[in-house]
Amino acid sequence: MPGAYWIAHVTVLDAEAYGKYAEAAGPAIAAAGGKFLARGSRYVQLEGNERKRNVLAWFPSLEAAEACYRGPAYQAALAHAIGASERDLVIVEAME
């Protein structure tokens, strides 16, 4: 499945505020053509720093994923996550 993957590793510090982020982020991601493949699912940490919440979303292109992140709808959602979580987020282009 060509496109791009949005990979986030998150430690939630304030569940209530982060819940507001999640409520708003889902529709923003869907509107940009994104589709969640994993969101808070079970995982096994093998290397690196553990974060309790892991998210994998697919987008039709790296550009679509980045535009979603930088867009007003996602930025409004992200405002709820700032201070409510510690996050690592990367977008990786899929191999064809």
C-alpha positions in Angstrom: 0.0 0.0 0.0 2.0 3.1 -1.2 1.6 6.3 0.7 3.0 7.3 4.0 2.8 6.3 7.6 2.3 8.7 10.5 4.0 7.0 13.5 3.5 8.5 17.0 4.8 7.2 20.3 3.0 9.0 23.2 3.1 9.1 27.0 -0.1 10.6 28.3 0.3 13.0 31.2 -3.2 14.4 31.5 -5.9 11.9 30.3 -8.7 14.5 30.2 -6.9 17.0 28.0 -5.4 14.3 25.8 -8.9 12.9 25.3 -10.0 16.2 23.9 -7.0 16.0 21.5 -8.0 12.5 20.4 -11.6 13.5 19.8 -10.5 16.4 17.5 -7.5 14.7 15.9 -9.4 11.7 14.5 -11.7 13.8 12.3 -8.8 16.0 11.2 -6.8 13.0 10.1 -9.7 11.4 8.3 -10.5 14.6 6.5 -6.9 14.6 5.1 -7.3 11.1 3.8 -5.7 9.4 6.8 -6.7 6.0 8.2 -5.8 4.6 11.5 -4.1 1.2 11.4 -3.2 1.0 15.1 -4.2 3.3 17.9 -3.4 2.5 21.5 -3.3 -1.2 20.6 -1.3 -3.9 22.4 2.5 -3.7 21.8 5.8 -5.3 22.7 8.7 -2.8 23.4 11.9 -4.3 22.1 14.3 -1.4 22.0 14.4 2.3 22.8 12.3 4.4 25.1 8.9 3.0 25.9 5.8 5.1 25.5 2.5 3.5 26.5 0.5 4.7 23.5 1.5 4.0 19.9 -0.4 5.2 16.8 0.1 4.2 13.2 -2.0 6.0 10.5 -1.8 5.7 6.7 -2.0 8.7 4.4 -2.1 8.7 0.6 1.2 10.5 0.4 3.9 12.1 2.6 2.7 15.5 1.5 -0.9 14.7 2.6 0.3 13.6 6.0 2.4 16.7 6.5 -0.3 19.0 5.3 -2.7 17.4 7.8 -0.2 18.0 10.6 0.3 21.6 9.6 -3.3 22.3 8.9 -5.7 24.3 11.1 -7.9 21.4 12.1 -5.0 19.2 13.4 -3.2 22.2 15.0 -6.4 23.0 16.9 -6.5 19.4 18.2 -2.7 19.4 18.9 -3.2 22.4 21.3 -4.9 20.0 23.7 -2.0 17.5 23.6 0.7 20.1 24.3 1.5 19.8 28.0 -0.9 16.8 28.3 1.6 14.4 26.7 5.2 13.7 25.7 5.2 12.7 22.0 7.5 11.6 19.2 6.0 11.8 15.8 7.5 10.9 12.4 6.1 10.6 8.9 7.7 7.8 6.8 7.1 7.4 3.1 6.0 3.9 2.2 8.0 1.7 -0.2 6.2 0.9 -3.5 
